[in-house]
Amino acid sequence: MPYSAKTGKLHRIRKQRRALLKILAGHLIIKRRIKTTEAKAKSVQPFVERLVTIARRGTLASRRSIGTYLPGKTAVILVRDLAPRYKDRHGGYTRITKIGPRRSDNSHMVFLEFVE
């Protein structure tokens, strides 16, 4: 029986899709807010929320598991700066705000940002 996928494939093969998610997550963690298409934002949002949930634990194992998905500088920012801010929050660390279509190709653009 076929089951539905949680996120779209974004017209990419598996390696390219994973690389895109890691890059977008890294930029979101560093800049706290990124402008991207709605499809990409909906794909990266659960990935980032899972990383923040892992970082909230604060154990050595959680730091190492985050290190497999993010480069060193970004992983440090996530564990030291972002995770303590969401210690009392039970999910919902990011928000998607629609900003209208892109002028060149009419793609739906959004802001993906961390909730304060």
N, C-alpha and C positions, 0 to 999 in steps of 0.2 A: 504494500500500500504506500503510495507516495505521500510524503509529508511536506508541508509548506516550509520554505526557508524563512528564517527570521529577518535576514537582510538581503538586499539585492546584490547582484554580481557586478554591477557598475561597468559592464562591458569590458571586463578584464579577466585575465586568467588568475589562478589562485595566488601565485607569488606576487603578481603586481597588485592585487587587491589587498593582500596582507601588508605589503610595503606602503601602500597608500594610507591604510588605517594607522600604521605606526607613525608615518610622517604627520598626518593630520592631528593625531593625538599629541605628538610632541610639540607641535606648534600651538595647540590649544593650551597645553600645560605651561608653556613658556610665556605666551602672550595673554592668556586668560580669556581671549575672545578672538574668534576667527570668522571671516566671511567666506562662505562656501555655498555650494548648491544644496538644495534640500535633500536630494538622494544621498549625497555623501555625508551630510550631517546626521541623517537618520541611521546611517550605517556605522558611523564612528561613535555616536552617543553611547550605546550600550558597552562598547569596548572601553571607553574612558571611564564610565561609571564602575565597571568591574575593576579597573586598575585602582581607582580611588578607594573602593571597598577593601581591596587587598592591602593598600598602603595604610589604611586606618589601623590595621592590626599592629603595625610597628615592630614586628619580629624580624629576625635576621632572614628567616625563610621567605617572608613576604618581600623583603628588599631584593633578595636574589631572584624571586620570580618576576618582579617588576623589571629587573635588569635584563631579563630575556626579551622583553617587549620594547623597552625604551633605552636610548643611549644614556651614558653615565650622568651627564649634567641634568638632563630632563628627569631622570629617576630620582636624583637627589632633591630637585625642586619639588617633585610630587610628594616625597616622603617627609621632607622637613617643613615645607611651607603650606601645601594644600591639605594634606591629610589631617593635621591637627585642627584646621578650621571646621572640618566636617565630623568631628568626633561624636557629637551628639545628634547628628542627622542620620536618619535611616533611609538613605537613597535619595534620588532626585537631586544630584549634584550639578547637573547641567540643564540649560534651557535653550530651546530653539525659538528664535524670533524671526518671523518672516519679514522681508524688506522689499519684496516685489521682484519683477522679472529683470534679468540682465538685458541690457540694451542690444548687445550684438546678436545673441541667439535666442533670446526670450526664455532662458532657463530660470527656474524659480530660485532666487537667492535668499539666503538666511544668515543670521548671525548665530553662531554656536558659542555659548559663554557659560562660565561657571556662575552658579547662584551664590550671592553674597550672604 
